[in-house]
Amino acid sequence: MNNFHSAKSVREEMNAKGLKFNKAFGQNFLTDESVLEKIVDAAELNKDDCVLEIGPGMGVLTLELAKRAGKVISVEIDKNLIAPLKSTVKDFSNVEIINEDILKVNLAELFKEKFGEKPVKVVANLPYYITTPIVMKLLEDKLPISDIVIMIQKEVADRLTASAGKKEYGAISVSVNYFSKPEKIVDVPPHAFVPQPKVWSQVLKLSVYSEPPVKVKDEKKFFNLIKGAFGQRRKTLVNAAGNYPPLNTDKEKVKEALCALGLSENIRGEALSLTDFARLSDLL
Ligand code: SAM
């Protein structure tokens, strides 16, 4: 019987299997049962659900997902964890473990092969060193994902969910709000893990929109505008966007567009809301 709900028992289990925590892979394993419950509750799972788990580790979350969901695919990069993981979930026929780097997996193909046309929920205690590329891959690649429930570093969660005018607000906040409705579930202290990370964490739920809440004529231009605006965030938007080659515009045009929207020509990108960015990109 596995017991992953105390630091001592996880360490004993790892020792017994000759395993070491691999820092380079961001291995901090969750031991706090109440946090585990909040993660699976937030995912609102039922037996029809298809779940992708990223970084199952020793399988503490995988077990709970297997109990509640219809089918679970768990992608783990560390080959040393595959045999222990398989042993953790041996009583569940609805779990498949894949030994891969999630950033290299073609998720569209994987979903089609394993889940057919069904929508997918992503539930994961993410490796913190690659949080942003994972979240952007999940959101930008137009995959059939309905919900994402993830544990990430709190500081990063603050950036993903920041609103205009806040110091944490950046290109990624605009993107996350364009693709999904973010909801904070719970803040998690370091002692909920073994080994303990140096930082606080947060469980975050992103309910993915089937249609973005603002319409833009040209999505590529919209994202270029956001990149240009925040690439040089200390500059005014006129200077930052007017000198950003992928936008193929100039300062005068940006000034005119801002004026047409009733915004100051001295405004910085960090003061623009998602809707402002959408309207500005349509005008440029
Ligand atoms: N789910 C487990 C838990 O809650 O205790 C482990 C979470 S731990 C924070 C992150 C996990 O992601 C580790 O098992 C690590 O090996 C795995 N991982 C790291 N990089 C990965 C990658 N590129 N692709 C897939 N898994 C990865």
py3Dmol code that shows the C-alpha trace and the ligand (Angstrom):
import py3Dmol

protein = """\
ATOM      1  CA  MET A   1       0.000   0.000   0.000  1.00  0.00           C
ATOM      2  CA  ASN A   2       1.459   3.368  -1.029  1.00  0.00           C
ATOM      3  CA  ASN A   3       1.305   6.276   1.353  1.00  0.00           C
ATOM      4  CA  PHE A   4       2.371   9.590  -0.141  1.00  0.00           C
ATOM      5  CA  HIS A   5       0.790  11.757   2.528  1.00  0.00           C
ATOM      6  CA  SER A   6       3.811  12.450   4.717  1.00  0.00           C
ATOM      7  CA  ALA A   7       7.350  13.579   3.922  1.00  0.00           C
ATOM      8  CA  LYS A   8       8.701  10.627   5.924  1.00  0.00           C
ATOM      9  CA  SER A   9       6.771   7.969   4.016  1.00  0.00           C
ATOM     10  CA  VAL A  10       7.612   9.475   0.603  1.00  0.00           C
ATOM     11  CA  ARG A  11      11.306   9.552   1.535  1.00  0.00           C
ATOM     12  CA  GLU A  12      11.086   5.922   2.741  1.00  0.00           C
ATOM     13  CA  GLU A  13       9.331   4.863  -0.479  1.00  0.00           C
ATOM     14  CA  MET A  14      11.994   6.635  -2.575  1.00  0.00           C
ATOM     15  CA  ASN A  15      14.822   5.060  -0.554  1.00  0.00           C
ATOM     16  CA  ALA A  16      13.291   1.607  -0.784  1.00  0.00           C
ATOM     17  CA  LYS A  17      13.199   1.950  -4.584  1.00  0.00           C
ATOM     18  CA  GLY A  18      16.721   3.413  -4.790  1.00  0.00           C
ATOM     19  CA  LEU A  19      15.394   6.776  -6.065  1.00  0.00           C
ATOM     20  CA  LYS A  20      16.649  10.312  -5.449  1.00  0.00           C
ATOM     21  CA  PHE A  21      14.693  13.567  -5.870  1.00  0.00           C
ATOM     22  CA  ASN A  22      15.896  15.086  -9.122  1.00  0.00           C
ATOM     23  CA  LYS A  23      16.156  18.847  -8.580  1.00  0.00           C
ATOM     24  CA  ALA A  24      16.784  19.540 -12.272  1.00  0.00           C
ATOM     25  CA  PHE A  25      13.315  18.150 -13.040  1.00  0.00           C
ATOM     26  CA  GLY A  26      11.648  20.297 -10.366  1.00  0.00           C
ATOM     27  CA  GLN A  27      10.773  17.301  -8.223  1.00  0.00           C
ATOM     28  CA  ASN A  28       8.915  18.560  -5.160  1.00  0.00           C
ATOM     29  CA  PHE A  29       6.254  16.008  -4.369  1.00  0.00           C
ATOM     30  CA  LEU A  30       2.956  17.022  -2.810  1.00  0.00           C
ATOM     31  CA  THR A  31       2.190  15.386   0.540  1.00  0.00           C
ATOM     32  CA  ASP A  32      -0.666  17.543   1.857  1.00  0.00           C
ATOM     33  CA  GLU A  33      -3.946  15.646   1.443  1.00  0.00           C
ATOM     34  CA  SER A  34      -6.167  18.708   1.804  1.00  0.00           C
ATOM     35  CA  VAL A  35      -4.380  20.436  -1.103  1.00  0.00           C
ATOM     36  CA  LEU A  36      -4.663  17.268  -3.174  1.00  0.00           C
ATOM     37  CA  GLU A  37      -8.401  17.239  -2.557  1.00  0.00           C
ATOM     38  CA  LYS A  38      -8.730  20.899  -3.544  1.00  0.00           C
ATOM     39  CA  ILE A  39      -6.932  20.221  -6.844  1.00  0.00           C
ATOM     40  CA  VAL A  40      -9.201  17.322  -7.834  1.00  0.00           C
ATOM     41  CA  ASP A  41     -12.329  19.117  -6.571  1.00  0.00           C
ATOM     42  CA  ALA A  42     -11.452  22.158  -8.710  1.00  0.00           C
ATOM     43  CA  ALA A  43     -11.217  19.880 -11.766  1.00  0.00           C
ATOM     44  CA  GLU A  44     -14.848  18.713 -11.143  1.00  0.00           C
ATOM     45  CA  LEU A  45     -14.118  15.271 -12.544  1.00  0.00           C
ATOM     46  CA  ASN A  46     -16.559  12.578 -13.521  1.00  0.00           C
ATOM     47  CA  LYS A  47     -16.265   9.187 -15.200  1.00  0.00           C
ATOM     48  CA  ASP A  48     -16.727  10.700 -18.684  1.00  0.00           C
ATOM     49  CA  ASP A  49     -13.689  12.945 -18.330  1.00  0.00           C
ATOM     50  CA  CYS A  50     -10.411  12.604 -20.203  1.00  0.00           C
ATOM     51  CA  VAL A  51      -7.440  13.931 -18.242  1.00  0.00           C
ATOM     52  CA  LEU A  52      -3.875  14.830 -19.155  1.00  0.00           C
ATOM     53  CA  GLU A  53      -1.549  14.912 -16.159  1.00  0.00           C
ATOM     54  CA  ILE A  54       1.884  16.520 -16.601  1.00  0.00           C
ATOM     55  CA  GLY A  55       4.672  15.327 -14.304  1.00  0.00           C
ATOM     56  CA  PRO A  56       3.011  12.610 -12.194  1.00  0.00           C
ATOM     57  CA  GLY A  57       6.142  12.055 -10.048  1.00  0.00           C
ATOM     58  CA  MET A  58       5.454   9.107  -7.713  1.00  0.00           C
ATOM     59  CA  GLY A  59       1.741   9.232  -8.584  1.00  0.00           C
ATOM     60  CA  VAL A  60       0.075  10.895  -5.598  1.00  0.00           C
ATOM     61  CA  LEU A  61      -2.236  12.981  -7.826  1.00  0.00           C
ATOM     62  CA  THR A  62      -2.470  10.294 -10.525  1.00  0.00           C
ATOM     63  CA  LEU A  63      -4.201   7.958  -8.050  1.00  0.00           C
ATOM     64  CA  GLU A  64      -6.899  10.530  -7.232  1.00  0.00           C
ATOM     65  CA  LEU A  65      -7.412  11.327 -10.922  1.00  0.00           C
ATOM     66  CA  ALA A  66      -7.715   7.615 -11.721  1.00  0.00           C
ATOM     67  CA  LYS A  67     -10.420   7.208  -9.066  1.00  0.00           C
ATOM     68  CA  ARG A  68     -12.575  10.038 -10.397  1.00  0.00           C
ATOM     69  CA  ALA A  69     -11.940  10.417 -14.154  1.00  0.00           C
ATOM     70  CA  GLY A  70     -12.744   8.181 -17.127  1.00  0.00           C
ATOM     71  CA  LYS A  71      -9.267   8.054 -18.629  1.00  0.00           C
ATOM     72  CA  VAL A  72      -5.940   9.528 -17.505  1.00  0.00           C
ATOM     73  CA  ILE A  73      -2.771   9.991 -19.556  1.00  0.00           C
ATOM     74  CA  SER A  74       0.235  10.980 -17.434  1.00  0.00           C
ATOM     75  CA  VAL A  75       3.401  12.287 -19.100  1.00  0.00           C
ATOM     76  CA  GLU A  76       6.584  12.011 -17.001  1.00  0.00           C
ATOM     77  CA  ILE A  77      10.088  12.905 -18.227  1.00  0.00           C
ATOM     78  CA  ASP A  78      12.081  10.994 -15.570  1.00  0.00           C
ATOM     79  CA  LYS A  79      12.618   7.421 -16.729  1.00  0.00           C
ATOM     80  CA  ASN A  80      13.572   6.345 -13.200  1.00  0.00           C
ATOM     81  CA  LEU A  81      10.046   7.131 -12.017  1.00  0.00           C
ATOM     82  CA  ILE A  82       8.203   5.104 -14.658  1.00  0.00           C
ATOM     83  CA  ALA A  83       8.391   1.680 -12.971  1.00  0.00           C
ATOM     84  CA  PRO A  84       7.421   3.041  -9.502  1.00  0.00           C
ATOM     85  CA  LEU A  85       4.586   5.019 -11.090  1.00  0.00           C
ATOM     86  CA  LYS A  86       3.241   1.977 -12.883  1.00  0.00           C
ATOM     87  CA  SER A  87       3.307   0.111  -9.612  1.00  0.00           C
ATOM     88  CA  THR A  88       1.426   2.987  -7.886  1.00  0.00           C
ATOM     89  CA  VAL A  89      -1.443   2.795 -10.383  1.00  0.00           C
ATOM     90  CA  LYS A  90      -1.392  -0.961 -11.009  1.00  0.00           C
ATOM     91  CA  ASP A  91      -4.989  -1.397  -9.781  1.00  0.00           C
ATOM     92  CA  PHE A  92      -6.340   1.117 -12.317  1.00  0.00           C
ATOM     93  CA  SER A  93      -6.849   0.143 -15.941  1.00  0.00           C
ATOM     94  CA  ASN A  94      -7.827   3.708 -16.944  1.00  0.00           C
ATOM     95  CA  VAL A  95      -4.314   5.188 -16.516  1.00  0.00           C
ATOM     96  CA  GLU A  96      -1.547   5.256 -19.085  1.00  0.00           C
ATOM     97  CA  ILE A  97       1.967   6.461 -18.284  1.00  0.00           C
ATOM     98  CA  ILE A  98       4.045   8.006 -21.050  1.00  0.00           C
ATOM     99  CA  ASN A  99       7.785   8.581 -20.596  1.00  0.00           C
ATOM    100  CA  GLU A 100       8.298  11.852 -22.506  1.00  0.00           C
ATOM    101  CA  ASP A 101       9.206  15.515 -22.220  1.00  0.00           C
ATOM    102  CA  ILE A 102       5.827  17.297 -22.295  1.00  0.00           C
ATOM    103  CA  LEU A 103       7.311  20.152 -24.338  1.00  0.00           C
ATOM    104  CA  LYS A 104       8.209  17.684 -27.101  1.00  0.00           C
ATOM    105  CA  VAL A 105       4.867  15.869 -27.204  1.00  0.00           C
ATOM    106  CA  ASN A 106       2.515  16.593 -30.100  1.00  0.00           C
ATOM    107  CA  LEU A 107      -0.564  17.069 -27.929  1.00  0.00           C
ATOM    108  CA  ALA A 108      -3.034  17.371 -30.823  1.00  0.00           C
ATOM    109  CA  GLU A 109      -1.980  13.901 -32.037  1.00  0.00           C
ATOM    110  CA  LEU A 110      -1.842  12.428 -28.527  1.00  0.00           C
ATOM    111  CA  PHE A 111      -5.359  13.678 -27.694  1.00  0.00           C
ATOM    112  CA  LYS A 112      -6.769  12.376 -30.953  1.00  0.00           C
ATOM    113  CA  GLU A 113      -5.154   8.965 -30.472  1.00  0.00           C
ATOM    114  CA  LYS A 114      -6.096   8.517 -26.798  1.00  0.00           C
ATOM    115  CA  PHE A 115      -9.284  10.542 -26.370  1.00  0.00           C
ATOM    116  CA  GLY A 116     -10.798  10.786 -29.882  1.00  0.00           C
ATOM    117  CA  GLU A 117     -12.783  14.007 -30.238  1.00  0.00           C
ATOM    118  CA  LYS A 118     -13.534  14.423 -26.510  1.00  0.00           C
ATOM    119  CA  PRO A 119     -12.570  17.585 -24.592  1.00  0.00           C
ATOM    120  CA  VAL A 120      -9.609  17.233 -22.247  1.00  0.00           C
ATOM    121  CA  LYS A 121      -8.961  18.495 -18.733  1.00  0.00           C
ATOM    122  CA  VAL A 122      -5.346  19.132 -17.772  1.00  0.00           C
ATOM    123  CA  VAL A 123      -4.634  18.562 -14.075  1.00  0.00           C
ATOM    124  CA  ALA A 124      -1.068  18.861 -12.834  1.00  0.00           C
ATOM    125  CA  ASN A 125       1.371  19.825 -10.183  1.00  0.00           C
ATOM    126  CA  LEU A 126       3.724  21.396 -12.724  1.00  0.00           C
ATOM    127  CA  PRO A 127       7.541  21.387 -12.786  1.00  0.00           C
ATOM    128  CA  TYR A 128       8.125  25.088 -11.971  1.00  0.00           C
ATOM    129  CA  TYR A 129      11.174  25.571 -14.199  1.00  0.00           C
ATOM    130  CA  ILE A 130       9.023  25.280 -17.346  1.00  0.00           C
ATOM    131  CA  THR A 131       5.657  26.640 -16.176  1.00  0.00           C
ATOM    132  CA  THR A 132       5.362  29.410 -18.778  1.00  0.00           C
ATOM    133  CA  PRO A 133       6.196  27.332 -21.886  1.00  0.00           C
ATOM    134  CA  ILE A 134       3.816  24.593 -20.713  1.00  0.00           C
ATOM    135  CA  VAL A 135       0.928  27.012 -20.047  1.00  0.00           C
ATOM    136  CA  MET A 136       1.462  28.788 -23.379  1.00  0.00           C
ATOM    137  CA  LYS A 137       1.621  25.462 -25.237  1.00  0.00           C
ATOM    138  CA  LEU A 138      -1.670  24.383 -23.641  1.00  0.00           C
ATOM    139  CA  LEU A 139      -3.408  27.686 -24.428  1.00  0.00           C
ATOM    140  CA  GLU A 140      -1.971  28.781 -27.770  1.00  0.00           C
ATOM    141  CA  ASP A 141      -2.010  25.542 -29.723  1.00  0.00           C
ATOM    142  CA  LYS A 142      -5.828  25.556 -30.124  1.00  0.00           C
ATOM    143  CA  LEU A 143      -6.182  22.152 -28.489  1.00  0.00           C
ATOM    144  CA  PRO A 144      -9.505  20.649 -27.359  1.00  0.00           C
ATOM    145  CA  ILE A 145      -8.805  21.585 -23.716  1.00  0.00           C
ATOM    146  CA  SER A 146     -11.753  22.714 -21.568  1.00  0.00           C
ATOM    147  CA  ASP A 147     -10.056  23.289 -18.200  1.00  0.00           C
ATOM    148  CA  ILE A 148      -6.566  23.504 -16.749  1.00  0.00           C
ATOM    149  CA  VAL A 149      -6.035  23.020 -13.016  1.00  0.00           C
ATOM    150  CA  ILE A 150      -2.390  23.510 -12.117  1.00  0.00           C
ATOM    151  CA  MET A 151      -0.186  24.041  -9.119  1.00  0.00           C
ATOM    152  CA  ILE A 152       2.487  26.607  -9.951  1.00  0.00           C
ATOM    153  CA  GLN A 153       4.812  29.002  -8.148  1.00  0.00           C
ATOM    154  CA  LYS A 154       2.683  31.729  -6.509  1.00  0.00           C
ATOM    155  CA  GLU A 155       4.745  34.520  -8.020  1.00  0.00           C
ATOM    156  CA  VAL A 156       4.089  33.133 -11.505  1.00  0.00           C
ATOM    157  CA  ALA A 157       0.375  32.702 -10.723  1.00  0.00           C
ATOM    158  CA  ASP A 158       0.291  36.395  -9.756  1.00  0.00           C
ATOM    159  CA  ARG A 159       1.732  37.262 -13.171  1.00  0.00           C
ATOM    160  CA  LEU A 160      -0.670  35.038 -15.096  1.00  0.00           C
ATOM    161  CA  THR A 161      -3.696  36.552 -13.373  1.00  0.00           C
ATOM    162  CA  ALA A 162      -2.608  40.223 -12.997  1.00  0.00           C
ATOM    163  CA  SER A 163      -4.879  42.956 -14.294  1.00  0.00           C
ATOM    164  CA  ALA A 164      -3.858  46.155 -16.143  1.00  0.00           C
ATOM    165  CA  GLY A 165      -1.914  48.666 -14.060  1.00  0.00           C
ATOM    166  CA  LYS A 166      -0.467  46.077 -11.611  1.00  0.00           C
ATOM    167  CA  LYS A 167       3.313  45.645 -11.540  1.00  0.00           C
ATOM    168  CA  GLU A 168       2.910  41.899 -12.264  1.00  0.00           C
ATOM    169  CA  TYR A 169       0.874  42.659 -15.429  1.00  0.00           C
ATOM    170  CA  GLY A 170       2.652  41.578 -18.611  1.00  0.00           C
ATOM    171  CA  ALA A 171       2.284  39.912 -22.013  1.00  0.00           C
ATOM    172  CA  ILE A 172       1.459  36.581 -20.385  1.00  0.00           C
ATOM    173  CA  SER A 173      -1.371  38.101 -18.298  1.00  0.00           C
ATOM    174  CA  VAL A 174      -3.005  39.430 -21.467  1.00  0.00           C
ATOM    175  CA  SER A 175      -2.602  36.076 -23.247  1.00  0.00           C
ATOM    176  CA  VAL A 176      -3.995  34.050 -20.331  1.00  0.00           C
ATOM    177  CA  ASN A 177      -7.035  36.345 -20.126  1.00  0.00           C
ATOM    178  CA  TYR A 178      -7.535  36.166 -23.879  1.00  0.00           C
ATOM    179  CA  PHE A 179      -7.682  32.364 -23.843  1.00  0.00           C
ATOM    180  CA  SER A 180      -9.206  31.602 -20.441  1.00  0.00           C
ATOM    181  CA  LYS A 181     -10.939  32.737 -17.286  1.00  0.00           C
ATOM    182  CA  PRO A 182      -8.437  32.344 -14.425  1.00  0.00           C
ATOM    183  CA  GLU A 183      -9.542  31.526 -10.876  1.00  0.00           C
ATOM    184  CA  LYS A 184      -7.316  31.204  -7.827  1.00  0.00           C
ATOM    185  CA  ILE A 185      -8.113  28.026  -5.884  1.00  0.00           C
ATOM    186  CA  VAL A 186      -5.688  28.066  -2.927  1.00  0.00           C
ATOM    187  CA  ASP A 187      -2.251  29.279  -1.822  1.00  0.00           C
ATOM    188  CA  VAL A 188       0.040  26.441  -0.756  1.00  0.00           C
ATOM    189  CA  PRO A 189       2.963  26.741   1.708  1.00  0.00           C
ATOM    190  CA  PRO A 190       6.365  25.083   1.136  1.00  0.00           C
ATOM    191  CA  HIS A 191       5.732  22.500   3.884  1.00  0.00           C
ATOM    192  CA  ALA A 192       3.035  20.851   1.741  1.00  0.00           C
ATOM    193  CA  PHE A 193       5.847  19.227  -0.298  1.00  0.00           C
ATOM    194  CA  VAL A 194       8.852  16.960   0.061  1.00  0.00           C
ATOM    195  CA  PRO A 195      11.496  18.250  -0.392  1.00  0.00           C
ATOM    196  CA  GLN A 196      10.179  21.693   0.493  1.00  0.00           C
ATOM    197  CA  PRO A 197      10.555  24.317  -2.255  1.00  0.00           C
ATOM    198  CA  LYS A 198      11.875  27.763  -1.293  1.00  0.00           C
ATOM    199  CA  VAL A 199       8.744  29.474  -2.598  1.00  0.00           C
ATOM    200  CA  TRP A 200       4.975  29.487  -1.988  1.00  0.00           C
ATOM    201  CA  SER A 201       2.744  27.857  -4.583  1.00  0.00           C
ATOM    202  CA  GLN A 202      -0.790  28.394  -5.808  1.00  0.00           C
ATOM    203  CA  VAL A 203      -3.420  26.149  -7.342  1.00  0.00           C
ATOM    204  CA  LEU A 204      -4.928  27.958 -10.297  1.00  0.00           C
ATOM    205  CA  LYS A 205      -7.871  27.008 -12.511  1.00  0.00           C
ATOM    206  CA  LEU A 206      -8.049  28.266 -16.093  1.00  0.00           C
ATOM    207  CA  SER A 207     -11.447  27.702 -17.709  1.00  0.00           C
ATOM    208  CA  VAL A 208     -10.612  27.796 -21.396  1.00  0.00           C
ATOM    209  CA  TYR A 209     -12.973  29.827 -23.616  1.00  0.00           C
ATOM    210  CA  SER A 210     -14.364  28.198 -26.732  1.00  0.00           C
ATOM    211  CA  GLU A 211     -14.321  31.719 -28.232  1.00  0.00           C
ATOM    212  CA  PRO A 212     -12.041  34.486 -26.865  1.00  0.00           C
ATOM    213  CA  PRO A 213     -13.941  37.202 -24.939  1.00  0.00           C
ATOM    214  CA  VAL A 214     -12.732  39.874 -27.397  1.00  0.00           C
ATOM    215  CA  LYS A 215     -12.717  39.539 -31.148  1.00  0.00           C
ATOM    216  CA  VAL A 216      -9.620  40.586 -33.132  1.00  0.00           C
ATOM    217  CA  LYS A 217      -9.298  40.879 -36.907  1.00  0.00           C
ATOM    218  CA  ASP A 218      -5.735  39.548 -36.992  1.00  0.00           C
ATOM    219  CA  GLU A 219      -4.576  37.387 -34.070  1.00  0.00           C
ATOM    220  CA  LYS A 220      -0.928  37.459 -35.174  1.00  0.00           C
ATOM    221  CA  LYS A 221      -0.892  41.266 -35.152  1.00  0.00           C
ATOM    222  CA  PHE A 222      -2.654  41.309 -31.764  1.00  0.00           C
ATOM    223  CA  PHE A 223       0.025  39.111 -30.179  1.00  0.00           C
ATOM    224  CA  ASN A 224       2.808  41.074 -31.865  1.00  0.00           C
ATOM    225  CA  LEU A 225       1.351  44.263 -30.403  1.00  0.00           C
ATOM    226  CA  ILE A 226       1.380  42.721 -26.924  1.00  0.00           C
ATOM    227  CA  LYS A 227       4.956  41.480 -27.377  1.00  0.00           C
ATOM    228  CA  GLY A 228       6.061  44.884 -28.657  1.00  0.00           C
ATOM    229  CA  ALA A 229       4.294  46.742 -25.844  1.00  0.00           C
ATOM    230  CA  PHE A 230       5.777  44.668 -23.021  1.00  0.00           C
ATOM    231  CA  GLY A 231       9.170  43.985 -24.671  1.00  0.00           C
ATOM    232  CA  GLN A 232      10.079  47.545 -23.749  1.00  0.00           C
ATOM    233  CA  ARG A 233       7.628  48.193 -20.964  1.00  0.00           C
ATOM    234  CA  ARG A 234       9.387  51.318 -19.616  1.00  0.00           C
ATOM    235  CA  LYS A 235       8.775  53.076 -22.932  1.00  0.00           C
ATOM    236  CA  THR A 236       5.504  54.665 -24.018  1.00  0.00           C
ATOM    237  CA  LEU A 237       3.397  52.496 -26.288  1.00  0.00           C
ATOM    238  CA  VAL A 238       4.012  54.910 -29.167  1.00  0.00           C
ATOM    239  CA  ASN A 239       7.769  54.309 -28.884  1.00  0.00           C
ATOM    240  CA  ALA A 240       7.622  50.600 -28.058  1.00  0.00           C
ATOM    241  CA  ALA A 241       5.073  49.581 -30.724  1.00  0.00           C
ATOM    242  CA  GLY A 242       6.158  52.217 -33.265  1.00  0.00           C
ATOM    243  CA  ASN A 243       9.679  50.740 -33.284  1.00  0.00           C
ATOM    244  CA  TYR A 244       8.736  47.042 -33.216  1.00  0.00           C
ATOM    245  CA  PRO A 245       9.452  45.667 -36.737  1.00  0.00           C
ATOM    246  CA  PRO A 246       7.009  42.693 -36.703  1.00  0.00           C
ATOM    247  CA  LEU A 247       4.160  45.219 -36.331  1.00  0.00           C
ATOM    248  CA  ASN A 248       5.140  46.980 -39.533  1.00  0.00           C
ATOM    249  CA  THR A 249       3.847  50.349 -38.318  1.00  0.00           C
ATOM    250  CA  ASP A 250       5.311  53.675 -37.148  1.00  0.00           C
ATOM    251  CA  LYS A 251       4.960  56.099 -34.257  1.00  0.00           C
ATOM    252  CA  GLU A 252       2.509  58.381 -36.071  1.00  0.00           C
ATOM    253  CA  LYS A 253       0.123  55.529 -36.817  1.00  0.00           C
ATOM    254  CA  VAL A 254       0.231  54.322 -33.214  1.00  0.00           C
ATOM    255  CA  LYS A 255      -0.420  57.900 -32.018  1.00  0.00           C
ATOM    256  CA  GLU A 256      -3.417  58.236 -34.359  1.00  0.00           C
ATOM    257  CA  ALA A 257      -4.864  54.895 -33.292  1.00  0.00           C
ATOM    258  CA  LEU A 258      -4.496  55.759 -29.584  1.00  0.00           C
ATOM    259  CA  CYS A 259      -6.146  59.112 -30.216  1.00  0.00           C
ATOM    260  CA  ALA A 260      -9.044  57.410 -32.052  1.00  0.00           C
ATOM    261  CA  LEU A 261      -9.530  55.193 -28.983  1.00  0.00           C
ATOM    262  CA  GLY A 262      -9.490  58.202 -26.635  1.00  0.00           C
ATOM    263  CA  LEU A 263      -6.208  57.059 -25.015  1.00  0.00           C
ATOM    264  CA  SER A 264      -3.268  59.313 -24.183  1.00  0.00           C
ATOM    265  CA  GLU A 265      -0.314  59.271 -26.574  1.00  0.00           C
ATOM    266  CA  ASN A 266       1.933  58.974 -23.492  1.00  0.00           C
ATOM    267  CA  ILE A 267       0.294  55.794 -22.251  1.00  0.00           C
ATOM    268  CA  ARG A 268       2.396  52.691 -21.563  1.00  0.00           C
ATOM    269  CA  GLY A 269       1.379  49.165 -22.560  1.00  0.00           C
ATOM    270  CA  GLU A 270       1.004  48.144 -18.918  1.00  0.00           C
ATOM    271  CA  ALA A 271      -2.039  50.471 -18.612  1.00  0.00           C
ATOM    272  CA  LEU A 272      -3.994  48.837 -21.471  1.00  0.00           C
ATOM    273  CA  SER A 273      -6.664  46.227 -20.800  1.00  0.00           C
ATOM    274  CA  LEU A 274      -7.272  43.161 -22.987  1.00  0.00           C
ATOM    275  CA  THR A 275     -10.078  45.042 -24.778  1.00  0.00           C
ATOM    276  CA  ASP A 276      -7.840  48.095 -25.360  1.00  0.00           C
ATOM    277  CA  PHE A 277      -5.171  45.869 -26.943  1.00  0.00           C
ATOM    278  CA  ALA A 278      -7.792  44.196 -29.157  1.00  0.00           C
ATOM    279  CA  ARG A 279      -9.231  47.523 -30.360  1.00  0.00           C
ATOM    280  CA  LEU A 280      -5.784  49.017 -30.915  1.00  0.00           C
ATOM    281  CA  SER A 281      -4.551  46.032 -32.924  1.00  0.00           C
ATOM    282  CA  ASP A 282      -7.661  46.238 -35.141  1.00  0.00           C
ATOM    283  CA  LEU A 283      -6.936  49.913 -35.820  1.00  0.00           C
ATOM    284  CA  LEU A 284      -3.249  49.464 -36.659  1.00  0.00           C
TER     285      LEU A 284
END
"""
ligand_1 = """\
27
SAM
N 2.665 15.171 -9.532
C 3.671 14.911 -8.530
C 3.208 15.463 -7.208
O 2.203 16.197 -7.194
O 3.810 15.164 -6.179
C 5.029 15.502 -8.920
C 5.064 16.979 -9.185
S 6.698 17.636 -9.389
C 6.432 19.317 -8.903
C 6.917 17.831 -11.134
C 7.052 16.535 -11.930
O 7.217 16.869 -13.317
C 8.245 15.665 -11.569
O 7.837 14.337 -11.447
C 9.203 15.825 -12.762
O 10.038 14.709 -12.976
C 8.224 16.040 -13.903
N 8.774 16.760 -15.061
C 9.759 17.706 -15.077
N 9.977 18.158 -16.308
C 9.094 17.517 -17.127
C 8.859 17.548 -18.527
N 9.544 18.363 -19.341
N 7.910 16.723 -19.041
C 7.210 15.872 -18.208
N 7.408 15.807 -16.870
C 8.326 16.610 -16.332
"""
view = py3Dmol.view(width=600, height=400)
view.addModel(protein, "pdb")
view.setStyle({"model": 0}, {"cartoon": {"style": "trace"}})
view.addModel(ligand_1, "xyz")
view.setStyle({"model": 1}, {"stick": {}})
view.zoomTo()
view.show()
